[in-house]
Amino acid sequence: MAEFEKGDIFIDYRAVNIAGEKAKYFLCMNDANEADDKVVCFVMNTEGRMDKYHVGCNNSVGKFVLILGDTPLENTKGKSFLKNPTSLMLSKPRIYTVSEFLERSDIKFIGKIIDDKFLRRIKNCIDFNDLTFLEMRLIKEAFKILK
């Protein structure tokens, strides 16, 4: 079993954006075991313009919109951490290493909240032309069906 699995969600309390550091949720898109293994993650942002987007895949803008009730995003207590419509920014992944997860005290895992079927919907929305070769390879390998 992987140390970190696709579908894991975590919060990085020191994520950096154009406004500086701010706590952000991320979704892991591949498995990782070793300290130097890389994990491709997509940031989650509150979506304030639902008049411009629809729930699910918005491929033309590189977003996958999640809303409470339509998304299997619950923790073990059956409560969702989503309070508002939220976008996964599929054209701007962030790469973490397993060692970063283990060494940084400002990263907290919520756990595996999204099931494989729903993750596949998210993966199918990704425009792989927006990703680097490494990001594309890690995600595609994570979704290979082993016989």
C-alpha positions as MATLAB code, in Angstrom:
seq = 'MAEFEKGDIFIDYRAVNIAGEKAKYFLCMNDANEADDKVVCFVMNTEGRMDKYHVGCNNSVGKFVLILGDTPLENTKGKSFLKNPTSLMLSKPRIYTVSEFLERSDIKFIGKIIDDKFLRRIKNCIDFNDLTFLEMRLIKEAFKILK';
ca = [
       0.000    0.000    0.000;
       1.247    3.449   -0.887;
       2.268    5.970    1.743;
       0.171    8.527   -0.119;
      -2.566    7.550   -2.554;
      -4.419    9.175   -5.393;
      -7.570   10.684   -3.964;
      -5.900   11.847   -0.740;
      -6.769   15.407    0.199;
      -4.585   17.593    2.371;
      -4.332   21.187    3.444;
      -1.088   23.090    3.022;
      -1.209   25.938    5.507;
       1.661   27.712    3.771;
       0.714   27.339    0.114;
       1.979   30.242   -1.935;
      -0.124   32.193   -4.403;
       0.163   35.667   -5.915;
      -1.137   37.228   -2.702;
       1.420   35.442   -0.523;
       0.946   32.460    1.786;
      -2.535   31.113    2.328;
      -3.966   27.781    3.477;
      -5.144   25.738    0.487;
      -6.610   22.280   -0.018;
      -4.968   19.956   -2.553;
      -5.974   16.684   -4.206;
      -3.300   14.017   -4.848;
      -3.486   12.420   -8.277;
      -0.978    9.575   -7.922;
       0.447    7.126   -5.390;
       3.856    7.554   -3.770;
       5.965    5.494   -1.336;
       9.582    6.586   -1.218;
      10.912    9.889    0.155;
      11.910   11.176   -3.293;
       8.701   10.064   -5.063;
       6.754   12.919   -6.581;
       3.042   13.534   -6.112;
       1.035   15.602   -8.598;
      -1.579   17.671   -6.796;
      -4.300   20.071   -7.899;
      -5.236   23.048   -5.759;
      -8.840   23.677   -4.750;
     -10.151   27.232   -4.890;
     -13.531   28.561   -3.817;
     -15.498   29.280   -6.979;
     -17.218   32.638   -6.818;
     -18.497   32.717  -10.387;
     -20.876   29.796  -10.765;
     -22.705   31.872  -13.381;
     -19.690   31.233  -15.666;
     -19.182   27.510  -14.966;
     -21.175   24.339  -14.509;
     -20.689   21.472  -12.072;
     -18.116   18.940  -13.255;
     -15.698   19.318  -16.146;
     -15.094   22.798  -17.546;
     -12.302   21.707  -19.869;
     -12.079   24.957  -21.822;
     -10.870   26.778  -18.693;
      -9.009   23.894  -17.046;
     -11.362   23.547  -14.075;
     -13.374   20.790  -12.481;
     -16.125   22.310  -10.331;
     -17.208   20.497   -7.176;
     -20.312   21.259   -5.158;
     -21.660   19.827   -1.956;
     -24.162   17.078   -2.698;
     -22.820   16.213   -6.163;
     -19.349   15.246   -5.026;
     -18.273   12.315   -2.843;
     -16.158   14.525   -0.581;
     -16.803   13.319    2.916;
     -14.495   12.513    5.774;
     -14.914    9.475    7.996;
     -17.523   11.300   10.074;
     -19.712   11.799    6.994;
     -19.164   15.547    6.810;
     -17.829   17.394    3.801;
     -15.178   20.064    4.137;
     -16.753   21.885    1.177;
     -18.874   24.829    2.177;
     -19.027   26.588   -1.206;
     -18.646   25.566   -4.852;
     -14.980   24.718   -5.367;
     -12.799   24.451   -8.474;
      -9.903   22.092   -9.006;
      -7.375   24.029  -11.083;
      -6.402   21.316  -13.576;
      -3.984   23.364  -15.669;
      -1.781   24.365  -12.727;
      -0.618   21.283  -10.819;
       1.795   21.441   -7.901;
       4.421   18.750   -7.366;
       5.209   17.665   -3.818;
       7.626   14.963   -2.700;
       6.826   12.395   -0.026;
       9.637   13.834    2.091;
       7.927   17.258    2.008;
       4.754   15.694    3.406;
       6.708   13.959    6.153;
       8.982   16.865    7.109;
       6.581   19.801    7.055;
       4.357   20.330   10.063;
       2.193   22.798    8.131;
       0.713   20.091    5.881;
      -2.191   18.093    7.329;
      -3.867   15.160    5.591;
      -7.633   14.825    5.680;
      -7.459   11.362    4.105;
      -8.790    9.581    1.040;
     -12.103   11.194    0.409;
     -12.623   10.853   -3.336;
     -13.274    7.384   -4.750;
     -11.577    6.004   -7.860;
     -14.644    6.366  -10.078;
     -14.953   10.084   -9.332;
     -11.167   10.551   -9.633;
     -11.352    9.075  -13.120;
     -13.931   11.758  -14.045;
     -11.466   14.398  -12.874;
      -8.582   12.782  -14.775;
     -10.674   12.637  -17.964;
     -11.193   16.398  -17.704;
      -7.455   17.175  -17.699;
      -5.986   18.674  -20.854;
      -2.618   16.923  -20.799;
      -1.211   19.568  -23.176;
      -1.241   21.944  -20.169;
       1.006   19.647  -18.102;
       4.697   18.822  -18.180;
       5.746   15.373  -19.324;
       6.467   14.308  -15.731;
       3.058   15.449  -14.461;
       1.300   13.719  -17.353;
       3.250   10.476  -16.886;
       2.630   10.275  -13.126;
      -1.112   10.806  -13.519;
      -1.494    8.381  -16.417;
       0.475    5.660  -14.605;
      -1.712    6.084  -11.529;
      -4.824    5.250  -13.548;
      -3.483    2.254  -15.487;
      -5.576   -0.827  -14.999;
      -3.338   -3.716  -13.944;
      -4.333   -7.203  -15.044;
];
